[in-house]
Amino acid sequence: MTTNDSPRWFKSSYSNNGGTCVEVATNLLPAHGVIPVRDSKVTAGSVLELRAAAFSAFVTGVKNGEFGSV
């Protein structure tokens, strides 16, 4: 695995550090066509690999309040 294959995780600047955040690694999109997403509290846990269109739809849904609040 090269450095380009390693996810560079980050949280949104809108994150309030309240523990309900996800981290994404957009650096893998050009080479692999996916955006990995993980729970920021469980960094060694499962990772979802979303195609660009699916990730975009997810972000749009969050912005539109389609998932409710916790």
PALUMTI-215894 format. One line per field, with one value per residue (C-alpha): z, x, y; residue number from 1. Coordinates in Angstrom, 2 decimals, padded with zeros to 5 digits. Last residue first. Layout:
<nodes>
up: Z; ... $
east: X; ... $
north: Y; ... $
i: NUM; ... $
</nodes>
This chain:
<nodes>
up: 017.64; 014.74; 011.70; 008.66; 005.90; 007.38; 003.96; 004.67; 005.79; 002.66; 000.44; 002.21; 001.68; -002.00; -002.51; -000.80; -003.00; -006.17; -005.18; -004.49; -000.80; 001.10; 004.58; 007.24; 010.22; 013.49; 014.36; 014.43; 016.71; 018.05; 014.68; 013.03; 009.55; 005.91; 002.95; -000.27; -003.31; -006.92; -006.18; -007.55; -007.69; -004.67; -002.23; -001.00; 000.12; 003.48; 005.66; 009.39; 011.04; 014.04; 016.92; 019.72; 020.59; 018.82; 017.33; 013.78; 011.28; 010.18; 008.98; 010.24; 008.59; 007.67; 005.25; 003.96; 002.97; -000.71; -001.70; 000.89; -000.94; 000.00 $
east: -030.13; -031.52; -033.60; -032.18; -033.75; -032.56; -031.88; -028.15; -027.98; -029.77; -027.42; -024.42; -025.82; -026.58; -023.02; -021.63; -023.74; -022.67; -018.97; -019.01; -019.09; -016.65; -018.00; -015.35; -015.81; -014.04; -010.48; -011.49; -014.43; -015.42; -014.98; -017.33; -016.05; -016.46; -014.28; -014.85; -014.55; -013.39; -010.05; -007.37; -009.25; -011.51; -008.86; -007.96; -011.55; -011.03; -014.09; -014.69; -018.08; -019.24; -021.62; -019.11; -019.92; -016.83; -018.87; -018.29; -018.94; -015.28; -016.10; -013.95; -010.78; -009.13; -006.22; -006.85; -003.77; -003.63; -001.66; 000.96; 001.42; 000.00 $
north: 012.71; 014.68; 013.87; 012.09; 014.18; 017.49; 019.04; 019.43; 015.80; 014.63; 016.64; 015.11; 011.59; 012.27; 013.52; 010.42; 008.17; 010.01; 009.88; 006.13; 005.26; 003.06; 002.46; 001.82; -000.47; 000.10; 001.16; 004.83; 004.15; 007.58; 009.33; 006.85; 006.08; 007.17; 006.16; 008.12; 005.88; 006.08; 004.40; 006.73; 010.04; 009.37; 008.19; 011.70; 012.29; 010.62; 011.10; 011.27; 011.02; 012.93; 012.32; 012.84; 016.43; 017.76; 020.62; 019.46; 022.26; 022.19; 018.71; 015.89; 014.60; 011.30; 011.01; 007.48; 005.52; 004.52; 007.62; 006.68; 003.39; 000.00 $
i: 70; 69; 68; 67; 66; 65; 64; 63; 62; 61; 60; 59; 58; 57; 56; 55; 54; 53; 52; 51; 50; 49; 48; 47; 46; 45; 44; 43; 42; 41; 40; 39; 38; 37; 36; 35; 34; 33; 32; 31; 30; 29; 28; 27; 26; 25; 24; 23; 22; 21; 20; 19; 18; 17; 16; 15; 14; 13; 12; 11; 10; 9; 8; 7; 6; 5; 4; 3; 2; 1 $
</nodes>
